[in-house]
């Protein structure tokens, strides 16, 4: 177990969760104070102390007349907290970032120049990189989430083509010996498989696995058919038990096929190595990996510590520490095994927020193409928020490149279109004040700061 890394991650979890939990705590207190004469002063003092920012003064001034619309105030505070968390990400993550098991330097040693991961959009997978896989975010470790891990094959062919062009032109150092790896990550619940599995697949684990394999195979076929046999990227299938963060790693067999029933199970390997010395545990893990490679009929193709087998080894070792983490801090299984997200993010993910159940993410360019993902998010928040009178907070976020003329303006325009389309799609919520949407952009090369592209609601006072 990497105790020092676990301590860093625990501090990060408590810091980030505490920041969002404070919103509800503060507003509950304000709800009881809003008819007092000095309400505005008390509210601002409390917000500064607990949230780190002031509330809009004009929203508070008229509270004595009809009260404050706490639903809208909640959304305002939540968006401000998102922005503050992004601003503080460098400080919040300074402890664990350099301690990750897999860093940028390791990818070339393993034989990969790009790792393209498409997990399910489910919020329980939002901590996939730093927690579950102990993998540091890197420029070419891409995470693009889709409901059910059903990534867009055409878009992925375009992403692969761009990187292949860069490789062939020498823009990727050592590119002649490095590969592109596509990973699909499905999820399941070991304790409530019929209720807390993947919503996009009706909590049918077999359907989730089969669909992910089909998409990975379709990507390979598409690249081979377009650019010639043998051009296709390498693929890997990953399963995550959202109850405890255990993983299943499916590697392709000697014929290149992924098998639903053949995988490395971190939970079983973790139990098998408990009580062993570090050296003995490593030897047992290596032996299990070699047996697995032999079972796949590809022992000659898989060599530790390189390639897919080396990656599997690194992810399993990192995941063992995560299983220790969940055991130590969550009793071996999360108290909330279902959804508990704070908001929905649509467009491009905010990479600086990486924590289980922090937000539900829908990767999209238009609402039409991402309708299924957004609908799943809306259903989740129907139970989490709407039934309690709280809104669905929707952050529309896109990145831009300052190196490209007009990139920011196009990102803003795209965000505003998506936001408007979302309001129209969920008009039944918007009309009742139960959908609050903000648009933000960020420069992808110069840091992680949200730039708001729209204004907050004009007023929250009154009902």
Residue pairs with C-beta under 8 A, 6 or more apart in sequence:
1 320
1 321
1 324
2 99
2 101
2 134
2 321
4 99
5 96
5 99
5 100
5 134
5 321
6 321
6 324
6 325
6 328
8 95
8 96
8 99
9 96
9 130
9 131
9 325
10 325
10 329
11 95
12 92
12 93
12 95
12 96
12 355
13 329
13 355
15 92
16 85
16 92
16 353
16 355
16 358
17 355
19 81
19 84
19 85
20 78
20 81
20 85
20 342
20 358
22 50
22 51
22 81
23 51
23 74
23 77
23 78
23 81
24 74
25 50
26 46
26 47
26 50
26 51
26 77
27 70
27 73
27 74
27 77
29 46
30 39
30 42
30 43
30 46
30 68
30 70
30 73
31 68
31 70
33 39
33 42
33 43
34 43
34 63
34 64
34 67
34 68
35 63
35 64
35 67
36 42
37 64
39 60
39 63
39 64
40 57
40 60
40 61
40 63
43 55
43 60
44 54
44 55
44 57
44 60
47 53
47 54
47 55
47 77
48 54
51 77
51 80
51 81
51 84
52 84
53 80
53 84
55 73
55 76
55 77
56 76
56 456
56 460
58 459
58 461
59 68
59 73
59 76
59 459
59 460
59 461
60 68
60 461
61 461
62 461
62 462
63 461
65 461
65 462
66 461
66 462
66 463
67 461
67 462
67 463
68 460
68 461
69 433
69 460
69 461
69 462
69 463
71 389
71 390
71 391
71 433
71 434
72 391
72 433
72 436
72 457
72 460
73 460
74 390
74 391
74 393
75 391
75 393
75 436
75 457
76 436
76 456
76 457
76 460
78 342
78 343
78 393
79 393
79 395
79 436
79 438
79 456
82 343
82 350
82 353
82 395
82 450
83 440
83 450
83 452
85 92
85 352
85 353
86 350
86 352
86 353
86 442
86 448
86 449
86 450
87 449
87 450
89 352
89 353
89 448
90 447
90 448
93 130
93 352
96 130
97 136
97 137
98 136
100 130
100 134
100 135
100 136
100 318
101 134
101 135
101 314
101 317
101 318
101 321
102 133
102 134
102 135
102 136
102 314
102 315
102 318
103 136
103 138
104 136
104 138
104 139
104 141
106 314
107 113
107 115
107 138
107 140
107 141
108 173
108 174
108 178
109 305
109 306
109 310
110 305
110 306
110 307
110 310
110 311
110 314
111 177
111 178
111 179
111 306
111 307
111 310
112 178
112 179
112 180
112 181
112 234
112 311
113 140
113 163
113 167
113 172
113 174
113 175
113 178
113 179
113 180
114 140
114 141
114 142
114 163
114 180
114 181
115 140
115 141
115 142
115 181
115 183
116 142
116 144
116 156
116 159
116 160
116 180
116 181
116 182
116 183
116 233
117 128
117 129
117 141
117 142
117 143
117 144
117 183
117 184
117 185
117 238
118 143
118 144
118 145
118 146
118 149
118 151
118 156
118 182
118 183
118 184
118 185
118 215
119 125
119 128
119 143
119 145
119 149
119 184
119 185
119 187
119 238
119 240
120 145
120 146
120 147
120 148
120 149
120 185
120 186
120 187
120 198
120 200
120 208
121 145
121 146
121 147
121 360
121 361
121 362
121 363
121 373
121 376
121 377
122 147
122 187
122 198
122 199
122 242
122 339
122 360
123 339
123 340
123 341
123 356
123 357
123 358
123 359
123 360
123 361
123 380
124 187
124 240
124 242
124 339
124 356
124 357
125 132
125 145
125 185
125 187
125 240
125 242
125 356
126 353
126 354
126 355
126 356
126 357
126 358
126 359
126 361
127 245
127 354
127 355
127 356
127 358
128 143
128 185
128 240
128 354
129 135
129 136
129 137
129 141
129 143
129 354
130 136
130 137
130 354
131 245
131 322
131 325
131 354
131 355
131 356
132 240
132 245
132 247
132 319
132 322
133 247
133 315
133 318
133 319
134 315
134 317
134 318
134 319
134 321
134 322
135 141
135 315
135 318
137 351
137 354
140 163
142 159
143 349
143 351
144 151
144 349
144 363
145 349
145 361
145 362
145 363
146 152
146 362
146 363
146 373
147 199
147 200
147 362
147 372
147 373
147 376
148 186
148 198
148 200
148 201
148 208
148 211
148 212
149 184
149 185
149 186
149 198
149 208
149 211
149 212
149 215
150 200
150 211
150 212
150 215
151 184
151 215
151 219
152 369
153 215
153 218
153 219
153 222
154 222
156 182
156 219
157 219
157 222
157 223
157 226
160 180
160 182
160 219
160 223
160 233
161 227
163 172
163 180
164 180
164 227
164 231
166 172
166 175
167 175
167 176
167 178
168 175
172 178
179 233
179 234
180 233
180 234
181 233
181 234
181 235
181 236
181 308
181 311
182 216
182 219
182 233
182 234
182 235
182 236
183 235
183 236
183 237
183 238
184 212
184 213
184 215
184 216
184 235
184 237
184 238
185 212
185 237
185 238
185 239
185 240
186 198
186 205
186 208
186 209
186 211
186 212
186 237
186 238
186 239
186 240
187 197
187 198
187 208
187 239
187 240
187 241
187 242
188 197
188 198
188 205
188 208
188 239
188 240
188 241
188 242
189 195
189 196
189 197
189 203
189 241
189 242
189 243
189 337
190 241
190 243
190 244
190 246
191 243
191 333
191 337
192 243
192 337
193 203
193 205
194 203
195 203
195 338
196 203
196 242
196 243
196 337
196 338
197 203
197 204
197 205
197 208
198 204
198 205
198 208
199 376
199 379
199 380
200 208
200 372
200 376
201 207
201 208
201 211
206 260
209 237
209 239
209 260
210 260
212 237
213 237
213 250
213 258
213 260
216 235
216 237
216 258
217 235
217 258
219 232
219 233
219 235
220 232
220 233
220 235
220 256
221 232
223 231
223 232
223 233
224 230
224 231
224 232
234 252
234 308
235 252
235 258
236 249
236 250
236 251
236 252
236 308
236 311
237 249
237 250
237 258
237 263
238 247
238 248
238 249
238 250
238 315
239 247
239 248
239 249
239 250
239 263
240 246
240 247
240 248
241 247
241 248
241 267
242 334
242 337
243 333
243 334
243 337
244 267
244 323
244 326
244 332
244 333
244 334
245 319
245 322
245 323
245 325
245 326
245 356
246 265
246 266
246 267
246 270
246 319
246 323
247 266
247 315
247 316
247 319
248 263
248 264
248 265
248 266
249 263
249 264
249 266
249 312
249 315
249 316
250 258
250 259
250 260
250 262
250 263
251 258
251 264
251 292
251 293
251 296
251 298
251 302
251 308
251 309
251 312
252 258
252 296
252 298
252 308
253 259
253 262
253 296
253 297
253 298
254 296
254 297
254 298
254 301
255 297
262 292
262 295
262 296
264 288
264 289
264 292
264 312
264 316
266 316
266 319
266 320
266 323
267 323
269 284
269 285
269 288
269 316
269 320
270 319
270 320
270 323
272 284
272 288
273 280
273 281
273 284
273 285
273 320
276 284
282 317
285 313
285 316
285 317
286 304
286 313
289 302
289 304
289 309
289 312
289 313
289 316
290 299
290 302
290 304
293 299
293 301
293 302
293 309
296 302
302 308
302 309
303 309
303 310
304 310
304 313
305 313
305 314
326 332
326 333
326 334
334 356
336 357
339 357
339 360
339 380
339 383
339 384
340 357
340 384
341 357
341 358
341 359
341 360
341 380
341 381
341 384
342 358
342 359
342 393
343 359
343 360
343 393
343 394
343 395
344 359
344 360
344 361
344 362
344 374
344 377
344 378
344 381
344 392
344 393
344 394
344 395
345 359
345 360
345 361
345 362
345 394
345 395
345 396
345 397
346 361
346 362
346 364
346 367
346 370
346 373
346 374
346 377
346 394
346 395
346 396
346 397
346 418
346 422
347 362
347 363
347 364
347 365
347 396
347 397
347 398
347 414
347 415
347 418
348 363
348 397
348 398
348 399
349 361
349 363
349 397
350 359
350 395
350 397
350 442
350 448
350 450
351 448
352 448
353 359
359 395
360 376
360 377
360 380
360 381
362 370
362 373
362 374
362 376
362 377
363 370
363 373
364 370
364 373
364 374
364 418
365 414
365 418
366 417
366 418
366 421
367 374
367 418
367 421
367 422
367 425
368 421
371 425
374 422
374 425
374 426
377 392
378 392
378 426
378 429
381 392
385 391
385 392
385 434
386 392
386 429
386 434
390 434
391 429
391 433
391 434
391 435
391 436
392 426
392 429
392 434
392 435
392 436
393 436
393 438
394 419
394 422
394 435
394 436
394 437
394 438
395 437
395 438
395 440
396 415
396 418
396 419
396 422
396 437
396 438
396 439
396 440
397 415
397 439
397 440
397 441
397 442
397 450
398 411
398 412
398 414
398 415
398 441
399 411
399 441
399 442
399 443
399 444
400 407
400 408
400 410
400 411
400 441
400 442
400 443
400 444
401 407
401 443
401 444
401 445
402 408
402 443
402 445
402 446
403 445
408 441
408 443
411 441
411 453
412 439
412 441
412 453
415 439
415 440
415 441
415 453
416 439
416 453
416 454
418 439
419 437
419 438
419 439
419 454
422 435
422 437
423 430
423 435
423 437
426 435
429 435
436 457
438 452
438 454
438 456
439 452
439 453
439 454
440 450
440 451
440 452
440 453
441 450
441 451
441 453
442 448
442 449
442 450
442 451
443 449
443 451
